[in-house]
Amino acid sequence: MPSEPEPPRPAGIGDEAAPGLDGQLAALRALGWDLLELRTLDGVPVAALPEDAVARAAERIRAAGVTVVAVAAKIGDWSRPATGDFALDLAELDALARRCAVLGTRTVRIMSYPSGGLAEPEWGRTARARVRELARRAEDAGLLLVHENCAGWAGEDAGRALDLLAHADSPALRLLFDTGNGVAHGYDAPAVLRELAAHVAHVHVKDAVRTPDGGTAYVPPGEGTAGVEECLRILAAHGYRGALSIEPHLHLRPHLAARGTDPGRGDPAAFVEYGRRLEDAVRRVWAVEGAR
């Protein structure tokens, strides 16, 4: 009988569990996981942390037996439109190159710039040119940029994401697929993933439903309409071996927190329960894949 394929390793975006590193590591310890994705520590993005603070954090992370699998940057995200100052992103990438070396990771999440009012094709030209330059610099720095299917020119359309990869033409640019973003942005996530799975190097797991007022409510994996398990099946069929990093959004929505409309500070118990739900889904999906 063929052996069951090894599933991807679970991880978590730490500030979804707690603001500080102690709480983030405690949540991983409760799950028995050893992969951490860093976005903020005590509310401060990784790129903005003093280098000595990063060194101390890296020491504590290693002492806990944990590896930093990725850093979630602000480069090209919802707060950085294509009409904004590109120097901010270049400076952030430079800062992250130094901090990632200390943290022991090379993977950096980026996005591809909201339009800022630019019409096509100028928006596309700007986004492609910026990401190409970022990828060139990342290659020189030994980093891997992973573009998320979220805010920006290539965030909601598989064709644009493939175009972005082709234009950058760099081994330093691949894709990050978030299972829950389709609900918030109005597209079918599994359908998009089928076109992109071969290029995915990192995954965020979340689930969501649309609310009666047209908004988005985030729910435990499997309870929403994002098609989380279908996305996992697609990844399994493509032999995905990267991390599956939970981003629950149950008690923290960073873009709303930054605007002062979400006081959330993460929730360790909810984070742990979310992780257990992911483990159950992964077992089901990869067991079926192994039986094929």
Salt bridges, closest charged atoms under 4 A:
ASP15 OD1 - ARG39 NH2 2.70
GLU16 OE2 - ARG39 NH2 2.89
GLU16 OE2 - HIS249 ND1 2.92
ASP22 OD1 - ARG60 NH2 2.27
ASP34 OD1 - ARG9 NH2 2.60
GLU37 OE1 - HIS202 NE2 2.85
GLU37 OE2 - HIS204 NE2 2.85
GLU51 OE2 - ARG98 NE 2.86
GLU51 OE2 - ARG99 NH1 3.92
ASP52 OD2 - ARG56 NH1 3.50
ASP77 OD2 - LYS74 NZ 3.37
ASP89 OD1 - ARG80 NH1 2.69
GLU92 OE1 - ARG80 NH1 3.02
GLU120 OE2 - ARG160 NH2 3.14
GLU133 OE2 - ARG136 NH2 2.66
GLU133 OE2 - ARG137 NE 2.73
ASP140 OD2 - ARG136 NH1 3.49
GLU148 OE1 - ARG109 NH1 2.72
GLU148 OE2 - HIS204 ND1 3.85
GLU156 OE2 - HIS185 ND1 3.05
ASP163 OD2 - ARG128 NH1 3.48
ASP178 OD2 - HIS204 ND1 3.68
ASP178 OD2 - LYS206 NZ 2.55
GLU223 OE2 - ARG277 NH2 2.91
GLU229 OE1 - ARG233 NH1 3.96
GLU229 OE2 - ARG284 NH2 2.23
GLU230 OE2 - ARG194 NH2 2.87
GLU230 OE1 - ARG233 NH2 2.79
GLU247 OE2 - ARG39 NH1 2.87
GLU247 OE1 - HIS204 ND1 3.30
GLU247 OE1 - LYS206 NZ 2.95
GLU247 OE2 - HIS249 NE2 3.81
ASP267 OD2 - HIS251 NE2 3.79
GLU273 OE2 - ARG277 NE 3.33
GLU279 OE1 - ARG276 NH1 3.14
ASP280 OD1 - ARG283 NH2 2.48
GLU289 OE1 - ARG292 NE 2.99
